[in-house]
Amino acid sequence: MTAGEGRERPVDEPSDDEPEVSAAEAADAAIEAIGDLTGKDPIGATAVKPTEEGWLVEVEVVEEKRIPSSADLLALYEVDLDLDGTLLSYNRTQRYPRGARIDGNSGDRR
């Protein structure tokens, strides 16, 4: 076997179907996009999953600030990013009082 034989691509070059951005970069891009689009305060990413098209990121946001802060309303947004970390779509999937969300499958609490 000669040099390079049996290799599909050089190690330092991503293939066409591999994400161009890391999971951490995708999370940062999703947090920034949700903050810009909704005008709300993102708390952070709660999940980052690779997809065939890029990344699916779940971002928790303060929907309504209340006094005391333990009464705040929070929301989860699913953010779909392409392989380069560019926003494709977003959707609010849950809304709930702070501290009420038990797990990712708790459903929409309105």
ABEGO torsion letter per residue (X at the ends): XBBGBGBABBAABBBAABBABBAAAAAAAAAAAAAAAAGBBBAEBABBBBBAAEBBBBBBBBABBBOBAAABBBBBBBBBBBAAGBBABBBBABBBBBGABABAAAEBBX
